[in-house]
């Protein structure tokens, strides 16, 4: 299914992360995908245009209301840090997380992935403090942390720790992997 970009999205939304763009083809078209901490919906829209059924979740869904009208998108207002995890085991063929870190959710992400499901995760890492926010160590990944957390359950397709320039200079860590049999 091809989804047309709402006018507001094309004029004010950042493009999707190149890491997400690179790895989304690993998710079977038509599959159900979770966009966790969806923010403005830049990845929600991209995932829907890629032919995926997207559940976009964020504490503040005000930036997602127009996307909620698309056939391939459902929007859920949910406080990820205070609420009870409400997704079923194996519910998603893919999970995308960018620019968000709440470590207590790591086990929930693996549980919500279907067998052979794809996790695409990218967020800030130690060293980002020289580029601005976030600078609080609680919100920065330690060196190799995503590999340590997910490496024994995922077949790793890609991992990087690097400085990126877009959408702004930042130190990031990112991983893509496929959930192996439990």
BELRAWO-V325294 format. One record per residue. N is the residue number from 1. RES is the residue in one letter. PHI is phi in whole degrees, 0 to 359 (999 if undefined). PSI is psi in radians with two decimals (999 if undefined). Layout:
{{N,RES,PHI,PSI} {N,RES,PHI,PSI}}
//
This chain:
{{1,X,999,2.28} {2,X,263,2.27} {3,X,252,2.30} {4,X,280,2.51} {5,X,283,2.16} {6,X,301,2.58} {7,X,306,-0.74} {8,X,296,-0.59} {9,X,292,-0.73} {10,X,290,-0.41} {11,X,266,-0.44} {12,X,229,-0.09} {13,X,268,2.42} {14,X,295,2.66} {15,X,290,2.79} {16,X,295,2.71} {17,X,301,2.42} {18,X,297,-0.48} {19,X,294,-0.78} {20,X,295,-0.81} {21,X,303,-0.73} {22,X,298,-0.70} {23,X,259,-0.25} {24,X,304,-0.61} {25,X,301,-0.23} {26,X,287,-0.24} {27,X,264,2.25} {28,X,298,2.31} {29,X,306,2.51} {30,X,85,-0.12} {31,X,285,2.79} {32,X,272,2.28} {33,X,229,2.50} {34,X,258,2.19} {35,X,256,1.72} {36,X,274,2.31} {37,X,57,1.01} {38,X,293,-0.33} {39,X,59,-2.11} {40,X,280,-0.19} {41,X,92,0.24} {42,X,299,-0.63} {43,X,276,-0.55} {44,X,304,-0.88} {45,X,297,-0.79} {46,X,299,-0.77} {47,X,296,-0.73} {48,X,296,-0.74} {49,X,294,-0.40} {50,X,278,0.06} {51,X,89,0.40} {52,X,253,2.66} {53,X,271,2.08} {54,X,247,2.28} {55,X,255,1.91} {56,X,263,2.18} {57,X,238,2.33} {58,X,200,2.74} {59,X,292,-0.62} {60,X,240,1.93} {61,X,260,0.20} {62,X,302,-0.59} {63,X,279,-0.13} {64,X,255,-0.08} {65,X,301,-0.68} {66,X,290,-0.52} {67,X,288,-0.44} {68,X,300,-0.37} {69,X,279,-0.17} {70,X,284,2.49} {71,X,303,-0.64} {72,X,271,0.07} {73,X,234,2.33} {74,X,237,2.47} {75,X,244,2.32} {76,X,234,2.13} {77,X,276,2.10} {78,X,204,2.24} {79,X,275,1.76} {80,X,297,-0.39} {81,X,262,-0.22} {82,X,241,-0.42} {83,X,276,3.04} {84,X,268,2.33} {85,X,303,2.20} {86,X,244,0.33} {87,X,255,2.58} {88,X,281,2.64} {89,X,301,2.34} {90,X,70,0.30} {91,X,289,-0.47} {92,X,240,2.39} {93,X,279,-0.24} {94,X,204,2.57} {95,X,226,2.28} {96,X,241,2.23} {97,X,226,2.17} {98,X,225,2.49} {99,X,54,0.66} {100,X,211,2.40} {101,X,216,2.03} {102,X,219,1.64} {103,X,307,-0.60} {104,X,300,-0.28} {105,X,276,-0.21} {106,X,308,-0.87} {107,X,297,-0.60} {108,X,295,-0.64} {109,X,298,-0.80} {110,X,296,-0.68} {111,X,294,-0.66} {112,X,283,-0.26} {113,X,282,2.37} {114,X,289,2.74} {115,X,303,2.36} {116,X,70,0.23} {117,X,286,2.73} {118,X,251,2.22} {119,X,256,2.18} {120,X,241,1.98} {121,X,229,2.31} {122,X,211,2.14} {123,X,206,-3.11} {124,X,286,2.61} {125,X,233,2.86} {126,X,308,2.32} {127,X,112,-0.32} {128,X,291,-0.38} {129,X,302,-0.45} {130,X,285,-0.26} {131,X,259,-0.13} {132,X,123,-2.61} {133,X,273,2.62} {134,X,286,2.58} {135,X,236,-0.20} {136,X,291,2.19} {137,X,302,-0.40} {138,X,295,-0.38} {139,X,248,0.31} {140,X,235,2.30} {141,X,290,2.47} {142,X,283,2.76} {143,X,308,2.23} {144,X,69,0.18} {145,X,299,-0.75} {146,X,297,-0.64} {147,X,295,-0.71} {148,X,295,-0.71} {149,X,285,-0.77} {150,X,252,-0.21} {151,X,300,-0.53} {152,X,276,-0.21} {153,X,249,-0.30} {154,X,247,2.53} {155,X,276,1.93} {156,X,285,2.15} {157,X,266,-0.54} {158,X,197,2.55} {159,X,210,2.39} {160,X,214,2.56} {161,X,232,2.05} {162,X,197,2.98} {163,X,264,2.27} {164,X,248,2.78} {165,X,252,-0.30} {166,X,238,2.47} {167,X,286,-0.23} {168,X,208,2.76} {169,X,303,2.32} {170,X,198,2.71} {171,X,262,2.13} {172,X,233,2.83} {173,X,229,2.41} {174,X,212,2.59} {175,X,218,2.60} {176,X,224,2.30} {177,X,206,2.83} {178,X,249,2.30} {179,X,292,2.18} {180,X,272,2.92} {181,X,306,2.47} {182,X,282,999}}
//
